[in-house]
Amino acid sequence: LMSLATQKGYHLFQTDITGAYLESTITDELYMEVPPNLPRYDSDGDPIVCKIDRGLYGLKQAGHAWSECFKDFMMHDPKYKMGFTTMSGEPNLYRKAFTFKGQPAEVFVGQYVDDCLIAASSTEVLHDFIASLSARFPVNEASSGFISNENPGLLLSMHVRYDIDKGILQFDQRRAIESLAHKYGLDHIHQRKTLPLNPNDDLPKLLAPEKPEFVTEYLSMVGSCLHICQVSRPDCSYAIGVLSRHSATPGEQHMAAARQLISYMYHSRQWCIQYTRTDSPGNSPEVIEYAEKRTIEERLVEGIPSSAPNSPQTFIDANLGGDRVTRKSTSGLVIVMNGGPITWNSRLQKLCAQSSAESEIYAVVDSAKEALHIKLLCEECG
């Protein structure tokens, strides 16, 4: 959504809804004990219980109920008549293309529980949407506002800077990385780590943790790193994938490797993902004759697509037998759009490949699924 907004030159606005779950309605018949300081018995001495009508925090169905409540507001509410459509490949991404005061307009809304990122073609359109949203739900004014270079946004731990005039958007997780490094005392180490994981480290697969207290601390480190790697650090995807395989049985070697990853991220915490607006005309497909007497390298270079606006490019690779225990291979994927990655992963393959070609075929199959998903999203976004 941020990549798309950058290319289109749309305004970005962030907001969140206070007590979102309480806005939803529970359709199941549920009861709860009476809250403290209220009568627990009626006049006949019978115990009193409360019937639940709203989605209380902690209920199993509260998250789903809130999602359906927000979807109903965006798509079907007869009072507000928002008229948005949702994406078949991403139900929490909404789009509305319409005419506003005689001009074509467009609004995108990305929802993550109670947080919303809004991209609009003009400030007037955006203010109109915010007015309707505020009339229906209690909006937290303190954490709402336009995202710009002068007023960066803090969205799901992402520090977002957006220069709409230059068409450049950058985001990083510097604060989250600094907090993680400080927690484990790694923010005072001046020796710079140049790799997320030492390729010469052979992390053994233990049958049990070396120390019981290792498990909780190791899971905490890996879990924190996993969130950061999924949001803004594709360069650490392989490292966190390897470390995750030892979550139940960490040893001193694994703890040291996790600390190295945190240290590496800390010393490169200023790195960011950047999307850039471009005026390139688009990709022009070329037919390459395989009968021509050119090297495969020459043909591959000619086949690289140009940097077209809103045109995702998928890059994939695989190793062979990279996991020393199972001898399974690892697939790597990154999809780039408007100059920056929009999705990536590094995964251990489910089947044991017998050759490099076979491992790369498995990687192609998995990556094609993700590429088709992104293609569908792009088509539905116009």
Buried (B, 14 or more C-beta within 10 A) or exposed (E): BBBBBBBBEBBBBBBBBBEBBBBBEBEEEBEEEEEEEEEEEEEEEEEEEEEBEBBBEEBEBBBEBBBBBBBEBBBEBEEEEBEBEBBEBBEBBBBBBEEBEEEEBBBBBBBEBBBBBBBBBBEBBBEBBBEBBBEBBEBBEEBBEBBBBEEBBEBBBBBBBBBBEEBBBBBBBBEBBBEBBEEBEBBEBEEEBEBBBBEEBEBEEBEEBBEEEBBEBBBBBBEBBBBBBBBBBBBBBBBBBBBBBBBEBBBEBBBEBBBBBBBBBBBBBEBBBBBBBBEEEEEEEEEEEEEEEEEEEEEEEEEEEEBBBBBBBBEBBBBBBBBEEEEBBBBBBBBBBBBBBBBBBBBBBEEBBEEEEBBBEBBBEBBEEBBEBBEBBBEBBE
